[in-house]
Amino acid sequence: MSNALAIAGVSALLRQLLLDGIDAHGLQAPLGGSVTVKTVPPSNDSNFPDRLNLYLYQTSENPAMRNMDLPARTSMGDRRRNARLTLDLHYLLTAYGSDDYHSELLLGSGMHSLHENPILSRDVIGSLLSTVAVGSLALNTAGLAEQLELIKITPRTMDSEELSRIWSMFQTPYHSSAAYCVTVALIESDRPAIVAPPVLDPRFAAAPSLDSPYPTITSIELPTAETGLLLGETVSIRGLHLSGTEPTIHLQPLLNGASHPPITPDATADDEIRFTLPNLPSTSNAGLHELFVEVIRPEETTSRTSNKLPLAVQPEILSLTPNRLSSERVDLSLTIQPELAINQIAELIIGSESIQLAAASSRTNTLEIPGFRLPPGNYLSRLRIDGVDCRFIDRSTSPPQFLSDRIISIP
């Protein structure tokens, strides 16, 4: 954890990089052996020996990290966490030379040293600060090597107007220089804060997994190639954590009708439940349903409910009887299952003709269509209840064909 020494620590890091670069580039001997690096404001004193000057001229809060610890206090004003002070440090690197090309040599050495170290690793930070101190205060205690973010050095480009403002602030003639932004210096506090107490509750558990720890349905496997389920057919529910005590399957109509009575599964495993849709025409409903599982998980006493997935329950035409009234008109009588529930909308499609039936006022398995205009012929018949069609395609053949029992002959 970095502390209030972080700013001085960053300046010391950069100074050590510049000093090491001067030695590595072999500039000490050609420039008289007394080249140094200072961290003081730029000066107009022409008597200074050859040197690099590294000056921290501005600090700003890092916009990407300034709010990452908020809110830092509770509604009562108590400290809930120690918000970090995240700083970007802006430096001006200036070269001073006592003779021709000295300042250029020094500026090139300094810029190359910073260019070669755009990111300072924790090992490098610890090594560079190991011997740096201000009096008795060792700067390796700043904690820069342990802070959350690494130190990054980025060159800045300044236009003439910005350079003019900066050097006007120094009230000194311009010298060859380059600007850098160093990010991010974190200043953290070790003041006490409120910590949430631990919770011992068997209902809550942590697991190293992206999967939900609760009953979860991932898919519903219908009979081969079908789009819905008929009464009496078996279906598999795939998922996670589905086993336990008293598992039940629930079907809730999305549009009309009452919920289907709870269904007891035929077989249960942690990743699969198989069940048969009971053949209960008088209490089941055709149409689109929401399916979910309710189960008491092992070592728990209350039931848990899974997520919901859609399941289409298809109507069936048990019989369709035409009664010719005239050369143009015919009565149609249907027997269906499950029964049409109150307020459900039924639609019979004969060939390309659609017959909309009135909403049922009571449950019934018989539908009457009087005086429908239909010439003699063979027609494909379909029943649609609340948007779900009965089966009329044989999907087991290649290519698929219409089911023969859905072709009716109108005399």
Phi, psi and omega in degrees: 000123179281157185228198185292349176277001187297319182296311178298325179296320179295317178299319179294323177300311182296320180298318179294323176298318181292318179297317179296325179292321178299317178292318182294328180272002176065041184264345184300308183295312180298331183260016173099000175077011181233023180291135180223174177235126180246159178237041181253167179298150176305144186235154176261013179282113183281356181271359178295141175289174178304130181195161167258142179239124180246110187239127175279102185261349181200146170235147177213153178286139179290118186294334183281337187241358189295333184250011187290340180258007181274150356284142183266348181227156177282175178295342178269359179091000180283144180288120180260337173202159178269103181291133180284144168270113186254117189240138164261131184251128184251120185243150172244118179262117185238136180254132176244130179231142181269355181208178182303134174071356180296314182294324178295319178299316183291318180295320178296319178297315182295315180295322179294321179297319179286327178294324182281352181229062182291334177229126182263117180288168181294323178295316180296317179299313180297322181291316183292328184266359187298331184242009183266131180213154171247100188065238179266003184265110180279126183283350175288355174274003179293338179080018181296327180289342183254357183289165186299316183258145172284161179275128181238138182246122183232127176291146177246145176256125180247136173278175185298327180292317179293320176299319180297319180295317182296312182288334172294325177297325179282342182054049181214151179299152181292139171235157179306129186206166175217147183251146181221149172245126180250125183222145356237141176263121182259128174248114185248156181252149176249021178293150182293146178225162179287132179241133179298135180291152177293152181243125174253100182214119183296347179285344182246135181213150177249139180220140181282067183208149175278348179285148177295139177280358183255164178306128185222130175264127178257331179198159175239122183260109181275168173307151190314122172065008180271161181255355180203183186239140175259157175303134179090354179271156182255143182222152178250136174254121177260145179176206183230141173056047183265349183273161179154201182266138175052053177289138177223150177253136182240138176238123179241120178299139179279334184248292185226166178092161180275161179297145176291144176305145179307142184249131176273128183291156176280324181210145184226132171225172183294332183246004181203141171231130174249137178213156177253128178290113186303141178277078182239078186301332186276348180237347178274164180228138170281161180119185182274132182237160166260126181253134173213163183247138174241129185207149172264112184289156178305141179068016175237161182243346179247151183282153175241150181246134180281177170292171183247139174233151181283146176218127178268123172262119187271141173283161176234140172266110179280324177204148176222112186245117175272151177224106185290124178264321180206185181294340183247334189245150182213142171272145176234135178235126182241142167244128187229165166214148352293174180299149175286123183277167180301133177073002174287147181256124179248142180223125177256128180247115179249111185062243177253006181263135179249131180243112181272123180267150178292151179300139182286138176264349175206159182295139180204151176249008180238129179240133180243132178236101185273144169054047181271134181284112183204116179287162179299151178154178177260133187226147170279127182249140178221142174246130180236124179238122181049040175088356180253124182276152168289170178282130178221006180237133174272102185273357180278348180262162177229112001284164179301151179228160175290143177293135184296327182282358175263356174267115182249151179255120178260116184290000000 
